[in-house]
């Protein structure tokens, strides 16, 4: 479960860098973070496993962090 501070940070990064993601990544991110879909609900929509959804979300977050490290468009901070 992602706490509110981290969720807000991920959403802000997404707002900055979503144009750099694939359409599938954008849809999955939006279903999970904006629509509060469960892994199972997203898995059913995309015909993949729940573990696959979890992996995709983790990869999206890592990708957003990489974009932030290189481009530094978002000025917010998060406690690690």
LINQUI-V5916 format. One record per residue. BURIAL is 1 if it has 16 or more other ideal C-beta (glycine too) atoms within 10 Angstrom, else 0. Layout:
# LINQUI-V5916
((BURIAL) (BURIAL))
This chain:
# LINQUI-V5916
((0) (0) (0) (0) (0) (0) (0) (0) (1) (1) (0) (1) (1) (1) (0) (1) (1) (0) (0) (0) (1) (0) (0) (0) (1) (0) (0) (1) (1) (0) (1) (1) (1) (0) (0) (0) (1) (0) (1) (0) (0) (1) (1) (0) (0) (0) (0) (0) (0) (0) (0) (0) (1) (0) (0) (1) (1) (0) (0) (1) (1) (0) (1) (1) (0) (0) (1) (1) (0) (0) (0) (0) (0) (1) (0) (0) (0) (0) (0) (0))
